[in-house]
Amino acid sequence: MNYVMMKIRRRHFMSVLVMLTIGFTVMSCSKDKDPVPEDDAALETEIGNITGFGEVSGTPQGTPFRLPDGVIVDGTITGDDCADAVKHIGSGYFVTLCVALRNEKDQAITITLPGGLILVSETTEYQHGVVLGTTTIVLPPETTIRFALHTYCGNASRDAADSEAVYTFGPLTNSKLLERLVNDLSRKKIEISDYWVDGTTTQAYDELEDTIQTLLWLVTDTEESMDWETFENIYNQLMNELPNK
């Protein structure tokens, strides 16, 4: 991935966040704020404070993900080095990974990569990848398929995935805030295959991918304390910009 582009996108995220925060703060400062609902209070504590994401140390937490019996990872999962990919799946940009899966069975197997699945970087130099929409790929019998898996960046300050980055399938997140984001995005049209024309993505995909990445960084990388009302206003505004299925 282009390092300069990564830094530009991070600065864009921060400037958008500042402008939206100022706008919503000005609108709300003239009235008393209602207490945060009990169900939302737990979500509020996760803003910018999810283990392994943003600048929070540790490994992303959740339920272990396992491939179906008879399917194995063939080789190493690396970043941005998949010229021979037979298919592009998922949604995202900064953590695009080259994955080869082998079906050792004598019948086709459909692999489902669920929303909330984390692709874990082996080092803290590179971003973790977050699958934000459930995606599938069919493996023919006794065949290895190499594909590009597009995911979103969960650590804005780290380097984007490149050919030196090594990844493993991590857990399904147990973050309630990330789970809510995945659930909300399940009603949106975000799969890259819907925007793939003549070997590249359309402008519409580039725009929605930018919005979704901003949404994820809002959850994982908000650097200063943000009250729940402001967070919700920004979150909902961004979500409403995305096309429905």
C-alpha positions in Angstrom: 0.0 0.0 0.0 1.1 3.6 -0.7 2.6 5.0 2.6 2.0 8.6 1.6 -1.7 7.8 0.8 -2.0 6.1 4.1 -0.8 9.3 5.9 -3.1 11.5 3.8 -6.1 9.3 4.7 -5.2 9.4 8.4 -5.0 13.3 8.3 -8.3 13.3 6.4 -9.9 11.2 9.1 -8.7 13.5 11.8 -9.8 16.6 10.0 -13.2 15.2 9.3 -13.6 14.0 12.9 -12.6 17.5 14.2 -15.1 19.3 12.0 -17.9 16.9 12.7 -17.2 17.0 16.5 -17.1 20.8 16.5 -20.4 21.0 14.6 -22.3 18.6 16.8 -20.8 20.1 20.0 -22.0 23.6 18.9 -25.5 22.3 18.2 -25.7 20.5 21.6 -24.1 23.0 23.9 -27.2 25.1 24.4 -29.2 22.2 26.0 -28.7 19.9 28.9 -27.5 16.5 27.8 -29.6 13.4 28.6 -27.9 10.6 30.5 -26.5 7.9 28.4 -28.9 4.9 28.2 -27.7 1.9 30.3 -27.4 -0.3 27.2 -25.2 2.3 25.5 -23.0 3.0 28.4 -21.0 -0.2 27.9 -20.6 0.8 24.2 -19.3 4.2 25.2 -16.5 2.8 27.2 -15.2 1.0 24.1 -14.7 4.1 22.0 -11.0 4.2 21.2 -10.5 1.6 23.9 -10.7 -1.9 22.3 -7.8 -4.3 23.0 -5.5 -4.5 20.0 -7.0 -1.7 18.1 -6.1 2.0 17.7 -3.2 2.5 20.0 -4.4 0.1 22.6 -1.9 -2.7 23.3 -2.6 -6.4 23.2 -4.0 -8.9 20.8 -7.6 -8.5 19.5 -10.0 -10.6 21.6 -12.9 -12.8 20.7 -14.2 -16.2 19.7 -11.6 -18.4 17.8 -12.3 -18.7 14.0 -11.7 -22.1 12.4 -11.8 -23.1 8.7 -14.0 -26.1 7.8 -12.5 -29.6 8.0 -10.5 -30.3 4.9 -9.5 -26.7 4.3 -6.1 -25.4 5.1 -4.1 -22.2 4.5 -1.6 -22.9 1.8 1.5 -21.0 2.6 1.6 -17.6 4.3 -1.0 -14.8 4.3 0.7 -11.7 3.2 -0.3 -8.1 2.4 -0.6 -6.5 -1.0 1.1 -9.2 -3.1 -1.6 -11.1 -5.0 -1.2 -10.4 -8.7 -2.3 -14.0 -9.5 -5.5 -13.7 -7.4 -8.5 -15.4 -9.1 -11.0 -13.2 -7.2 -11.3 -10.1 -5.1 -13.6 -10.5 -2.1 -14.5 -8.5 1.0 -14.4 -4.7 1.4 -11.6 -2.4 2.4 -8.3 -1.0 1.1 -5.4 -0.6 3.6 -5.3 -4.3 4.7 -5.7 -6.1 1.4 -4.3 -9.6 1.9 -3.2 -12.4 -0.4 -4.7 -15.6 0.9 -4.4 -19.1 -0.6 -6.8 -21.8 0.7 -6.6 -25.5 -0.3 -9.6 -27.8 -0.3 -8.3 -31.3 0.4 -11.8 -32.9 0.0 -13.2 -34.4 -3.1 -16.2 -32.0 -3.1 -16.6 -28.3 -3.3 -16.6 -26.3 0.0 -18.0 -22.8 0.5 -15.9 -20.8 2.9 -17.7 -18.0 4.8 -15.6 -15.3 6.3 -18.0 -13.5 8.8 -18.2 -9.9 9.6 -16.2 -9.2 12.7 -13.4 -11.6 11.8 -10.0 -10.1 12.6 -6.9 -10.7 10.5 -4.1 -10.4 13.0 -0.7 -8.9 12.0 2.3 -10.8 13.4 4.0 -7.6 14.4 2.9 -4.3 15.8 4.4 -2.5 12.8 1.3 -3.3 10.6 -2.4 -2.7 11.0 -4.8 -5.5 12.0 -7.5 -6.1 9.3 -11.2 -6.2 10.1 -13.7 -8.0 8.0 -16.8 -5.7 8.2 -19.2 -7.6 5.9 -19.7 -11.4 5.6 -18.2 -12.7 2.4 -17.8 -16.1 0.8 -15.7 -18.0 -1.7 -16.2 -21.5 -3.2 -13.2 -23.9 -3.2 -13.4 -26.6 -5.9 -12.5 -30.1 -4.9 -8.8 -30.8 -4.3 -7.8 -27.4 -5.4 -5.9 -24.4 -4.1 -7.5 -21.0 -4.7 -5.5 -17.8 -4.3 -7.6 -14.6 -3.7 -7.3 -11.1 -2.5 -9.2 -10.4 0.7 -10.0 -6.8 1.3 -10.4 -5.7 4.9 -10.4 -2.5 6.9 -7.7 -1.0 9.0 -8.1 -1.2 12.8 -5.0 0.8 13.7 -4.8 4.2 12.0 -1.2 5.0 13.2 0.4 1.7 12.0 1.6 0.9 8.5 -0.7 -0.4 5.8 -0.3 -4.0 4.8 2.5 -4.7 2.2 4.3 -7.7 0.9 6.5 -7.8 4.1 3.5 -8.1 6.4 2.4 -11.5 7.6 -1.1 -12.3 8.9 -3.1 -15.1 10.5 -6.8 -15.7 10.9 -7.6 -14.3 14.3 -10.8 -14.3 16.3 -14.4 -13.1 15.8 -14.4 -9.9 17.7 -16.1 -9.7 21.1 -16.3 -5.9 21.0 -19.9 -4.9 21.3 -19.2 -1.6 19.4 -17.6 -3.5 16.5 -20.4 -6.0 16.5 -22.9 -3.2 16.2 -20.9 -1.7 13.3 -20.9 -5.0 11.5 -24.6 -5.4 12.1 -25.4 -1.9 10.8 -23.2 -2.5 7.7 -25.0 -5.8 6.9 -27.8 -3.7 5.5 -25.4 -1.7 3.2 -24.0 -2.6 -0.2 -20.3 -2.8 0.6 -18.9 -5.9 -1.1 -16.1 -5.1 -3.6 -17.4 -7.5 -6.2 -20.5 -5.3 -6.6 -18.2 -2.4 -7.7 -15.6 -4.3 -9.7 -15.5 -3.3 -13.4 -12.8 -4.1 -16.0 -10.3 -5.1 -13.4 -10.7 -2.2 -11.0 -13.1 -0.6 -8.6 -15.5 2.2 -9.4 -15.5 5.7 -7.9 -18.6 4.8 -6.0 -16.7 2.0 -4.2 -13.7 4.2 -3.4 -16.1 6.8 -1.8 -18.0 4.2 0.3 -14.7 2.5 1.3 -13.5 5.9 2.6 -16.6 6.4 4.6 -16.5 2.9 6.1 -12.9 3.3 7.0 -13.7 6.6 8.8 -16.5 4.8 10.7 -14.1 2.1 11.8 -11.5 4.6 12.9 -14.2 6.5 14.7 -14.7 3.4 16.8 -11.0 2.3 17.2 -8.9 5.5 16.9 -10.8 8.4 18.4 -7.9 9.9 20.2 -9.7 12.2 22.7 -12.6 11.5 25.0 -15.9 11.9 23.0 -19.3 12.0 24.6 -21.8 9.4 23.5 -24.2 11.9 21.9 -21.5 13.4 19.6 -20.2 9.9 18.7 -23.7 8.8 17.8 -24.4 11.8 15.7 -21.2 11.4 13.7 -21.7 7.6 13.5 -25.2 8.0 12.1 -24.3 10.7 9.7 -21.6 8.6 8.2 -23.8 5.4 8.1 -26.5 7.3 6.3 -24.0 8.2 3.5 -23.7 4.5 2.5 -25.9 2.8 -0.1 -28.5 0.3 1.1 -28.7 -3.1 -0.4 
